[in-house]
Structures are given as C-alpha cells and as structure tokens.
C-alpha cells in the first residue's frame, strides 16, 4: 500500500524510523533538521550510519524529506532570500547524506511582487540550488498548495511553469497534497471529479511526475484557498476520494503520507487511527 505518516525526529533521525515501525508504516516523512530554525549542525558520521542501519532494519522506504517552513525561494527580501537558498542547499546535501530520495518543498510566496515574478524567482532559485548540488540524487518535489496569501503552487500551471523554466527539470517532480488541492479548487470527491482533476493534471504536468501524496482531509470548503488539515474522513473531502487514490493502479507504489493533526483519541494516536482507516479503505 505504501502508506505512512510524518514522524518526529526528536531524539535523533533514526527515532523517526522506529516510530514509523511501531505504526507499521511502509513509508514515512521527516524533517531532516528543525523545521523552525535556519541553521543546523552538521550530521555526525555515526548519526548517518545509525539512520541507514535503522532504515535497513525497519524495512521502511522510501523516506521522504520535507524542508523547513522558513524557506521561501520566492522572497523579494534579500536577507530572507539568501537564507532560503543557502538553507535549501544544506537540506539537499543533508538528504543526500542519509539516502533520502525526495525533498518536498512549498514553492514559495511572492509577497505582493506578482505571480509571474514569483514563479521566475523560484525557478531561478532552484537553478542556483541545483548548481550547488551537482552529483546529488535527491529529487525536489514541488508541493501543491492551497494558495493562501501570496503562496504559489495552487494552480497546476504554476508547477508546470517552474519546471519549464528550470535548467534541470529532470530533478523536479510533484508532491500532491489532497487538502491543498481541494482548497485550491480541484475536486476529487466523486469518481467523475477525481477523473477530471487527474486528466487536467496529466495534461498540464503529467501524472508520471507525481512521486508522493500527502493524505489530508480538509476543514475548509472547496476553493476556499485556506490550508487547514483534518483527519481522514472527518473533513469536507470525505473517505471516497482517498479510496480512489488508494485503489488507482497508477499510484500503487507511490508513497501516501499522512500530515493530519497529531494527538490522541481514546488512548490511541491519531496516526494509528488514520492509518487504520486507510487500510480499511484499501481492503474494502
């Protein structure tokens, strides 16, 4: 099924794998460093070896990385822009060192400079990042966004334009977030709507570019442009949309990762409950 959830790296990167194993995850997503700090200390060789050893022992894979939320590759502010590019380069190299094949990132926010300007800025930033990380094997996954504020990536065409302007488009692919795309106006609640949305994605970008799904239900309505995640089947998307993806042979081996709210319900973690829901959808 290749399903899993975002796991905490508290106590060490390898701990995320152990937490995922406890929930019988096939795949997990992690932050490779603190998601609220610009700088990160270098990983010690023993940490890298322990992560790789635990990766083999748990059998989890692939592990998907997610960059820090501070990064904005479309920022018009010189200081923030430099920090963003430098930090993203570090995250690329960090992912490479531990064998993480995908690094998910939110494309960026243009901060009132305009969408056309922002998309060019992102493509240029990624070109700089790719030049600084020659020889690495990490694929950058542009995440579909809800389009809140001035965030880019809420339209499939935004991602297509970034790829078209990239000097190394083969190093780019897509992470499809169900909550974000729903909030952006792409409906998948019925079979007809699901097929129509995927046809549009295939026409604009290509379904072969979808390398990871973020599985999140939505608290806000279709086209609201508001990013609010909800537990599977508890939001406005509903269960059937997730069944469509889970049973779609085109995405059989594509990682499907929960980013639903953490916490507990009746003594069980919400991750456990949501994963059980997904497994039931698949088996039924």
N, C-alpha and C positions, 0 to 999 in steps of 0.2 A: 504493500500500500504506500510505502514511503511517506509516512506521516510522522509529525513530531511537533515540538514547541520550542519557543525561545527559552533558553536556560541561562541562569545566572552563573557568572564566572567567579563569584565570591569564594575566596579561599584558594583560588588557582584555576587556570584554564581547564585543567583536566577534570575538575569537580563538575563542570557543566556536563561532561560526558557521563559521569556517574549518576548525576541527577536524571539525565535523559534515560539511562538504562533502567532506573527504578520505575519509570513510567512506560517501559517497553517501547520507547521511541525508536523509529527506524532512522530518523534524521533529526538534527537539532540546528538551531541558530544561536549564535553567540555574538556579544561584543568582544572584540579582540583586546580592548582596553576599556577603561572607564568611559562611559558614554557622555559624561558631563565635564570632562576635562580635556584641554587641548593637548597637554604633554603626556607622554607615557614613558616609563623607564624601559630600557632595553630588556627583552626577554633573555633570561639566563639559559645557557645550553641545557642545563638539567631540566628546566621547565619545558622546553621544547621536546626533549626526549620523553619526559613523563606524559605529555599530551599525546604524542604519537603512539606511545606504548599503550595508553589507555584507550586510544582510538581503535587499535587492533583488538584489544581485549573485549571491548564492548560491542564491536561489530557495527557501530553506528556510522552511517555515512550516506550522502556527503554531509559534512558540517558546513553550514553557511554562515558567513560573517556579515555583520551589519556595522556600518560606520557610525561614528558619534553624531549625535543630533546637532552639535555645534557647527558642523561643517556646512558651508554654503558656497558652492562653486560658482554661484551667480552674483555674489555680493559685490556691490559697487564701492564698498568701503575698502580702501587699500589694505588696512591692517587686517581686517577680517578675511579678506580675500587671500592674502599671503598665508595667514594661519590655516585657512581651509585647505589650500593646495598642499602646503607642507605637511599638514596632519593627514591628509588623504594618502599622500605618498608613503608616509610611515605605516598607515593601515594596510596599504597594498603589500609592502615588504613584510609586515608582521604576519599577514595572512599567508604569504608565500612560505615563510619560515616554518609554519606549523602545518602546512599542507592543506589549507582551506582553499577550495577551488573557486568559490564565488564570494564576492563582496557586494552586498546590497547598499545602495545609497539613494537618498532623496535627491532628485536632480538639482534643486536649488530654488531660491526665491529672488525675483528681480528687484524687489524693494522700490517699486514705482518707476523703474527705468524702462519698463515696457517688455512685453513678452519676446519680441523679436531680438531685442538687445540681450535679454537674459539667456535665451537659447544659444546665441552665438558665444556668450561668455562661458557657458557651461561646456560647450564643445571645445573651446579654446583651452579651458582649464584641464579637461581630460587629455587633450593632446600634450599638455605640459606634463601631466602625471605619467602618461604612457612613455614619454621620452625618458623620464627619470626612473622608470621601472622596466627598462628593456631586459628581455630574457626571463621575466617572470611569467607564470602561467595562470594567474588569477584573472577571472573574467569579472568585469564590473557589471552589476545588474542595476539598470535604471528602474526604480520602483514607480509604479503608477501611483499618483497622488490624488487626494480629494480636491485639490485646488483651493485650499483655504488660504486666505490672504493673497499674497502675490506668488505663492508656490506654483512652479511649473511642473508639468508632467501629468496634469489631469486629463489632457487630451492625448489620444494615441499618436496623433500627428506630432506632438511635442517630442516624443521619444524618437519618432522616425526622423525628425529634423536633426536632432542631436547626432544620431547615427550617421546620417547623410553628410554632416559637416565634420565628422571625425576622420582623422588621418589613419586611424586603425580601427575601423568598425567591427572587425572580427573579434575585438577584445571587449565588445559590448553586447549585452543581451538584456532581458527584462525579468523583473520580479512583479508578478500580477497580484496586487492586493485586492481582495474581494470587497472589503469595506470601502476602500478609497475609490475604486472604480464605480461602485454603486453611488457613492456620494457625488461623484463627478458626472453622473447621469447615464451610466452604462448598466442596463438592467439584465439580470440573469435569473430572475425568479421563476420564469416559466421556460419550458423547453424551447418555445418559439423565440423568446427574448434571448435566451442563452445562445442559441444558434446564430441569431442575428448579430449579437455582440462579438462572438468569435469570428464570424465572417468578416466583420469590419476590422477587427484586429489583424486578421490574416492578410487582408487587402492592404492595410496601411503599414504593418510592420512584418508580419509573418509569424505563424504560430510556432515555428521552429525556434524562435527567439525566446520563448517562454521557458526559463530554466528553473524557476521557483515560484510557488504560490504562497502568499500569506493568506491564511484562512482566518477571517474575522467577520462576524456578523456586524450589523450596523445599527447604531442607536438613532441616527438621523435619516430622514427620508431621501428617496432617490433624487439626485440632482441638487441636494442641499449645499454641497461644497463644504460640508463640515465633517471633520475627521473624528469620529467617536466610535471606538471598537466595542462590540458586545459579544457575549458568549454565543456559541453555535446554537442556532435555533431559537435564541431568546431575543433576537432583534428583528429588524424590518426586512432583511433578506430572506430569512427562513431556511428550513432544512433542505428543501428540494434542490436549491442551487448548488449546495455542496455535494449532494448526491450526483448531480450532473457531472461535476468535475471528477469526482472520485471514480465514477464508472466510465469516464471517457477514455477509450483505449489510447488516444493520442497523448494523454498525460499519465499513463500508467506508472512510469518510472520517475516522474517529475516530483521533487520534494514538495510537500504540502505542510506548511509550518504555522502553528497557532501563534498569534500575537494577542490573544484575548486577555482580559484583565486577570491579574494574579489574585491569590487569596484562597479561602476555603469555604466550603458549603457542607454543613452537616459532617464535619470532621474529615472531609476529603478535599484534596486540592482541586481547584477549577480546571487545571490542566488535565488531571485524571478524568474528570467528568466530561470535558470537551473531547478528549481523545476517545473515550468510550462511545460517545455519540457518533463520531466519525466512523469508528469501526462497525457500529451497528448499521449505519447508512450504507457502508460498503457491502456488508454481508447480506443485507435485505434487498 
